[in-house]
Amino acid sequence: MNTNELAFFTSSVNRLIEGQLILVDKHIATVLQSVAKSPTLCRVLSNTLKNMSYATEFSRAKVTWTSVDGVKESRLKLPVDRSRQFAFVVCLLTEVDCGKRNFLDFLREYYNAGDNDSNYARFASEVLKPFKSAGENFLREVDPDSLDAEYVMQAEQYFSSEKMYVETNVLAEIFALMEEVRLILIDQKLSSDDLAEVALTSEYLVNALYLKNPKIIRISYIAYKNTLKGYSVVSDKLVKIIQLFATIV
């Protein structure tokens, strides 16, 4: 068994779940490729489709009702059985990939949440995440420990924490300094890799501060601080950032 089956499948579905709607065609193609290159998933798909009609399953999955204001609405309810659920989503993504189904129209019809991005977020939550879980379950034997529920629960408990209070004025000062740092480093004509590293650690820290989880803030702050230590041109800004963080972490 190819030990990369699980890694390829998980990473490709993650990109589809977390990626931008504009890149959905590329990410769907990669997910389908990860299935096609996995003997395990191909076997599950083949065995399931011998006793399953996608057209019939789609018809069964469609739930339609009329809202209080008289608007007809529809949703898709995935099959409960994991094998059928997995095969159903593969067939659906294949329809989109080959151009048989317009993806934006599909989202508006079955996962309408107000706008294209919200529609996609609902689709990712209700379809792609269960699909990922099903696929990982079939690939469990590739690397059993990586999917051990006990380890996952342990990690979730470790990072779980009550939200802390961060003064709005302090946040504003930190963000202003971080923006100054960003502009200074752009002018330094750093390599694309170095700029990407600064941007990534900065994005982590900003969102960690909004999340207000002290454990996530602390590790994001350490990553950002250590990244900036390599650039003396922003050392004065870093000192001020460190002083501000001393009041909250």
C-alpha positions in Angstrom: 0.0 0.0 0.0 1.3 3.4 -0.9 2.0 5.3 2.4 1.3 8.6 0.6 -2.3 7.8 -0.2 -3.6 9.3 3.1 -1.3 12.4 2.8 -2.3 13.1 -0.8 -6.0 12.7 -0.1 -6.1 14.8 3.1 -4.0 17.6 1.7 -6.0 17.8 -1.5 -9.3 17.9 0.2 -8.0 20.5 2.7 -7.0 22.8 -0.2 -10.5 22.4 -1.7 -12.2 23.1 1.7 -9.9 26.1 2.6 -9.2 27.4 -0.9 -10.7 30.4 -2.7 -13.8 29.8 -4.9 -11.9 31.1 -7.9 -9.5 28.1 -7.7 -12.1 25.5 -7.1 -11.7 23.9 -10.6 -8.0 23.3 -9.9 -8.6 21.9 -6.4 -11.4 19.6 -7.5 -9.1 18.1 -10.2 -6.5 17.5 -7.6 -8.9 15.8 -5.2 -10.1 13.5 -8.0 -6.5 12.7 -8.9 -5.8 11.8 -5.3 -8.7 9.3 -5.4 -7.6 7.9 -8.8 -4.1 7.3 -7.5 -5.2 5.5 -4.4 -5.8 1.8 -4.8 -7.7 1.8 -1.6 -10.1 4.5 -2.5 -10.5 3.2 -6.1 -11.5 -0.2 -4.6 -14.1 1.4 -2.3 -15.4 3.5 -5.2 -15.6 0.5 -7.6 -17.3 -1.8 -5.1 -19.8 0.8 -4.1 -20.8 1.9 -7.6 -21.6 -1.8 -8.5 -24.6 -1.5 -6.3 -25.4 2.2 -6.4 -26.9 4.5 -9.0 -25.6 8.1 -8.7 -28.7 9.4 -10.4 -30.9 7.6 -8.0 -28.9 8.7 -5.0 -29.0 12.3 -6.2 -32.8 12.1 -6.5 -33.1 10.7 -3.0 -30.7 13.3 -1.6 -32.7 16.2 -2.9 -34.9 17.8 -0.3 -37.2 20.5 -1.4 -39.6 22.8 0.5 -41.4 26.2 0.3 -40.3 28.9 2.7 -42.7 31.1 4.6 -42.4 33.8 1.9 -43.3 31.3 -0.8 -39.8 30.7 -2.2 -38.9 27.2 -3.2 -35.7 26.0 -1.6 -33.6 22.8 -1.9 -30.9 21.0 -0.1 -28.9 17.8 -0.6 -28.8 15.3 2.2 -25.8 13.0 1.8 -26.3 9.3 2.0 -25.7 8.0 5.6 -23.6 5.0 4.6 -20.0 6.1 4.3 -19.2 4.2 1.1 -22.2 5.6 -0.7 -21.4 9.1 0.8 -17.9 8.9 -0.5 -18.9 7.6 -4.0 -21.7 10.2 -4.2 -19.3 13.1 -3.6 -16.7 11.7 -6.1 -19.4 11.5 -8.7 -20.6 15.0 -8.0 -17.1 16.5 -8.2 -16.6 14.6 -11.4 -19.7 16.2 -12.9 -18.3 19.6 -12.0 -14.8 18.7 -13.3 -16.0 17.6 -16.7 -18.3 20.6 -17.1 -21.5 18.7 -16.9 -22.7 20.7 -13.8 -22.2 24.5 -13.3 -20.7 24.7 -9.8 -21.9 28.2 -9.0 -25.5 27.4 -10.1 -25.3 24.2 -8.1 -24.3 26.1 -5.0 -27.0 28.7 -5.4 -29.6 26.0 -5.8 -28.6 23.6 -2.9 -26.4 25.6 -0.6 -27.7 29.1 -0.8 -26.4 31.3 2.1 -26.6 34.7 0.5 -23.5 35.1 -1.7 -21.1 32.8 -3.6 -18.5 32.7 -0.8 -21.0 31.9 1.9 -22.6 29.3 -0.4 -19.2 27.6 -0.8 -18.5 27.7 2.9 -21.8 25.8 3.5 -21.0 23.3 0.8 -17.5 22.7 2.3 -19.1 22.2 5.8 -22.0 20.0 4.8 -20.3 18.0 1.9 -16.6 18.2 1.8 -15.8 17.7 5.5 -18.0 14.5 5.7 -16.4 13.4 2.4 -12.9 13.9 3.9 -13.8 12.0 7.0 -15.1 9.1 5.0 -12.0 8.9 2.8 -9.7 9.1 5.8 -11.6 6.3 7.4 -11.1 4.1 4.4 -7.4 5.0 4.4 -7.0 4.4 8.2 -4.7 1.4 7.8 -2.1 3.5 5.9 -1.1 5.2 9.1 -3.4 4.3 12.0 -1.8 6.5 14.6 -2.2 9.6 12.5 -6.0 9.3 12.8 -6.1 8.0 16.4 -9.1 9.7 18.0 -7.4 9.7 21.5 -4.5 11.7 20.2 -6.8 14.2 18.4 -8.9 14.6 21.6 -5.7 15.1 23.6 -4.5 17.8 21.3 -7.9 19.6 21.2 -8.0 19.6 25.0 -4.5 21.0 25.1 -5.3 23.9 22.8 -8.7 24.5 24.3 -8.7 27.6 26.4 -11.0 30.3 27.7 -10.8 33.5 25.7 -8.6 36.2 27.2 -9.3 39.9 27.2 -7.1 42.1 25.0 -7.6 45.8 25.2 -8.8 47.4 21.9 -6.2 50.2 22.1 -3.4 47.7 22.6 -4.6 45.7 19.6 -4.7 48.8 17.5 -1.1 49.7 18.5 0.2 46.2 17.7 -1.6 46.2 14.3 -0.3 49.6 13.4 3.3 48.6 14.2 2.9 45.3 12.3 1.7 47.3 9.3 4.8 49.6 9.5 7.0 46.5 9.7 5.3 45.1 6.6 5.8 48.2 4.6 9.5 48.6 5.6 10.3 45.0 4.7 8.6 45.3 1.3 11.0 48.2 0.6 14.0 46.0 1.5 13.4 43.9 -1.6 13.5 40.6 0.3 13.2 37.3 -1.5 9.7 36.0 -2.2 10.3 33.2 0.3 11.3 35.7 3.1 8.4 37.9 2.4 6.0 35.0 2.4 7.3 33.9 5.8 6.8 37.3 7.3 3.3 37.6 5.7 2.4 34.1 7.0 3.5 34.7 10.6 1.9 38.1 10.6 -1.4 36.6 9.4 -1.3 33.9 12.1 -0.7 36.5 14.8 -3.4 38.9 13.7 -6.0 36.1 13.6 -4.7 34.6 16.9 -5.3 38.0 18.5 -8.8 38.1 17.2 -9.4 34.5 18.4 -8.2 35.5 21.9 -7.0 32.0 22.7 -4.0 32.7 24.9 -2.2 29.5 23.8 -2.6 30.3 20.1 -1.6 33.9 20.7 1.6 32.9 22.5 2.9 30.5 19.9 1.9 32.8 17.0 3.7 35.7 18.8 6.8 33.7 19.3 6.8 32.7 15.6 6.4 36.3 14.5 8.9 37.7 16.9 11.6 35.2 15.9 11.0 35.8 12.2 11.5 39.6 12.7 14.7 39.1 14.7 16.5 38.4 11.5 15.8 42.0 10.2 17.6 44.7 12.0 15.9 47.4 10.0 12.7 46.8 12.0 14.4 46.2 15.4 12.9 49.4 16.9 9.4 48.4 15.8 10.0 44.9 17.2 11.0 46.3 20.6 7.7 48.2 20.8 5.7 45.1 19.8 7.5 43.1 22.5 6.7 45.7 25.1 3.0 45.7 24.1 2.8 41.9 24.2 4.4 41.9 27.7 1.1 43.4 28.9 -1.1 40.6 27.4 0.9 37.2 27.3 
